[in-house]
């Protein structure tokens, strides 16, 4: 199978998931306590001109964020 086609389709699907998650975070913030905490921390650091990559968080925090996101998408 053509790898470029696979990438094109997968990136399109991931973009759709990203839009669903952004809408979910805006409309159902109570379902994303870890995600929102991480976003607030990143925003706070950015205001101080300190760049923080999302993957700099501890793996246990990332696992909780991923769990929130996948739980939302599964419903």
C-alpha atoms as an extended CHARMM CRD file, in Angstrom:
* protein
*
        75  EXT
         1         1  UNK       CA              0.0000000000        0.0000000000        0.0000000000  PROA      1               0.0000000000
         2         2  UNK       CA              1.1780000000        3.5350000000       -0.7780000000  PROA      2               0.0000000000
         3         3  UNK       CA              2.7770000000        5.0460000000        2.3340000000  PROA      3               0.0000000000
         4         4  UNK       CA              1.9190000000        8.5960000000        1.2390000000  PROA      4               0.0000000000
         5         5  UNK       CA             -1.7570000000        7.6830000000        0.9980000000  PROA      5               0.0000000000
         6         6  UNK       CA             -1.6610000000        6.0990000000        4.4500000000  PROA      6               0.0000000000
         7         7  UNK       CA             -0.0350000000        9.2340000000        5.8890000000  PROA      7               0.0000000000
         8         8  UNK       CA             -2.5220000000       11.5210000000        4.1770000000  PROA      8               0.0000000000
         9         9  UNK       CA             -5.5150000000        9.6100000000        5.5090000000  PROA      9               0.0000000000
        10        10  UNK       CA             -4.0750000000        9.1790000000        9.0200000000  PROA      10              0.0000000000
        11        11  UNK       CA             -3.0980000000       12.8400000000        9.3340000000  PROA      11              0.0000000000
        12        12  UNK       CA             -6.6020000000       13.8240000000        8.2360000000  PROA      12              0.0000000000
        13        13  UNK       CA             -8.1340000000       11.5560000000       10.8660000000  PROA      13              0.0000000000
        14        14  UNK       CA             -5.8090000000       12.8410000000       13.5760000000  PROA      14              0.0000000000
        15        15  UNK       CA             -6.7360000000       16.4130000000       12.6370000000  PROA      15              0.0000000000
        16        16  UNK       CA            -10.4180000000       15.5150000000       13.0860000000  PROA      16              0.0000000000
        17        17  UNK       CA             -9.6550000000       14.0180000000       16.5080000000  PROA      17              0.0000000000
        18        18  UNK       CA             -7.7190000000       17.1550000000       17.4530000000  PROA      18              0.0000000000
        19        19  UNK       CA            -10.7130000000       19.3430000000       16.5770000000  PROA      19              0.0000000000
        20        20  UNK       CA            -13.0140000000       17.1270000000       18.6670000000  PROA      20              0.0000000000
        21        21  UNK       CA            -10.6420000000       17.3820000000       21.6130000000  PROA      21              0.0000000000
        22        22  UNK       CA            -10.3020000000       21.1640000000       21.3500000000  PROA      22              0.0000000000
        23        23  UNK       CA            -14.0910000000       21.4810000000       21.3060000000  PROA      23              0.0000000000
        24        24  UNK       CA            -14.3440000000       19.0660000000       24.2260000000  PROA      24              0.0000000000
        25        25  UNK       CA            -11.8350000000       20.9980000000       26.3040000000  PROA      25              0.0000000000
        26        26  UNK       CA            -13.6540000000       24.2630000000       25.6240000000  PROA      26              0.0000000000
        27        27  UNK       CA            -17.1130000000       22.8650000000       26.2890000000  PROA      27              0.0000000000
        28        28  UNK       CA            -16.4200000000       20.2640000000       28.9930000000  PROA      28              0.0000000000
        29        29  UNK       CA            -13.4090000000       21.5450000000       30.9150000000  PROA      29              0.0000000000
        30        30  UNK       CA            -14.3840000000       19.5280000000       33.9930000000  PROA      30              0.0000000000
        31        31  UNK       CA            -13.5650000000       16.3290000000       32.0860000000  PROA      31              0.0000000000
        32        32  UNK       CA             -9.9390000000       17.4070000000       31.5120000000  PROA      32              0.0000000000
        33        33  UNK       CA             -8.3930000000       18.4310000000       34.8630000000  PROA      33              0.0000000000
        34        34  UNK       CA             -4.8800000000       17.1630000000       34.0660000000  PROA      34              0.0000000000
        35        35  UNK       CA             -4.9080000000       18.4460000000       30.5020000000  PROA      35              0.0000000000
        36        36  UNK       CA             -6.0490000000       21.8960000000       31.5550000000  PROA      36              0.0000000000
        37        37  UNK       CA             -3.5220000000       22.0260000000       34.3900000000  PROA      37              0.0000000000
        38        38  UNK       CA             -0.7310000000       21.2440000000       31.9430000000  PROA      38              0.0000000000
        39        39  UNK       CA             -2.0080000000       23.8260000000       29.4700000000  PROA      39              0.0000000000
        40        40  UNK       CA             -2.2140000000       26.4690000000       32.2090000000  PROA      40              0.0000000000
        41        41  UNK       CA              1.3260000000       25.6790000000       33.3260000000  PROA      41              0.0000000000
        42        42  UNK       CA              2.6450000000       25.9260000000       29.7600000000  PROA      42              0.0000000000
        43        43  UNK       CA              0.7850000000       29.2340000000       29.2520000000  PROA      43              0.0000000000
        44        44  UNK       CA              2.1450000000       30.6080000000       32.5340000000  PROA      44              0.0000000000
        45        45  UNK       CA              5.6870000000       29.7140000000       31.5620000000  PROA      45              0.0000000000
        46        46  UNK       CA              5.2200000000       31.1540000000       28.0830000000  PROA      46              0.0000000000
        47        47  UNK       CA              4.1640000000       34.4860000000       29.6420000000  PROA      47              0.0000000000
        48        48  UNK       CA              7.5890000000       34.4930000000       31.3010000000  PROA      48              0.0000000000
        49        49  UNK       CA              9.2960000000       33.7350000000       27.9780000000  PROA      49              0.0000000000
        50        50  UNK       CA             10.1050000000       30.1910000000       29.0900000000  PROA      50              0.0000000000
        51        51  UNK       CA              9.3830000000       27.5180000000       26.5310000000  PROA      51              0.0000000000
        52        52  UNK       CA              8.1090000000       24.2310000000       27.9380000000  PROA      52              0.0000000000
        53        53  UNK       CA              7.4910000000       21.2750000000       25.6960000000  PROA      53              0.0000000000
        54        54  UNK       CA              4.4600000000       19.1680000000       26.5730000000  PROA      54              0.0000000000
        55        55  UNK       CA              6.6430000000       16.0690000000       26.6070000000  PROA      55              0.0000000000
        56        56  UNK       CA              8.7790000000       17.5710000000       29.3880000000  PROA      56              0.0000000000
        57        57  UNK       CA              6.1030000000       16.5340000000       31.8800000000  PROA      57              0.0000000000
        58        58  UNK       CA              6.6050000000       13.4120000000       33.9500000000  PROA      58              0.0000000000
        59        59  UNK       CA              5.3910000000       10.2480000000       32.2530000000  PROA      59              0.0000000000
        60        60  UNK       CA              2.7690000000        9.6380000000       34.9510000000  PROA      60              0.0000000000
        61        61  UNK       CA              1.2300000000       13.0590000000       34.2110000000  PROA      61              0.0000000000
        62        62  UNK       CA              1.3260000000       12.3920000000       30.4830000000  PROA      62              0.0000000000
        63        63  UNK       CA             -0.3950000000        9.0520000000       31.0520000000  PROA      63              0.0000000000
        64        64  UNK       CA             -3.2040000000       10.7950000000       32.9300000000  PROA      64              0.0000000000
        65        65  UNK       CA             -3.5830000000       13.3710000000       30.1590000000  PROA      65              0.0000000000
        66        66  UNK       CA             -3.6890000000       10.6540000000       27.4970000000  PROA      66              0.0000000000
        67        67  UNK       CA             -6.2280000000        8.7530000000       29.5780000000  PROA      67              0.0000000000
        68        68  UNK       CA             -8.4570000000       11.8440000000       29.7420000000  PROA      68              0.0000000000
        69        69  UNK       CA             -8.2010000000       12.4200000000       26.0100000000  PROA      69              0.0000000000
        70        70  UNK       CA             -8.8410000000        8.8270000000       24.9760000000  PROA      70              0.0000000000
        71        71  UNK       CA            -11.6890000000        8.5330000000       27.4480000000  PROA      71              0.0000000000
        72        72  UNK       CA            -13.3390000000       11.5850000000       25.9150000000  PROA      72              0.0000000000
        73        73  UNK       CA            -12.8720000000       10.2910000000       22.3790000000  PROA      73              0.0000000000
        74        74  UNK       CA            -14.2790000000        6.9010000000       23.2820000000  PROA      74              0.0000000000
        75        75  UNK       CA            -17.5890000000        8.4290000000       24.3680000000  PROA      75              0.0000000000
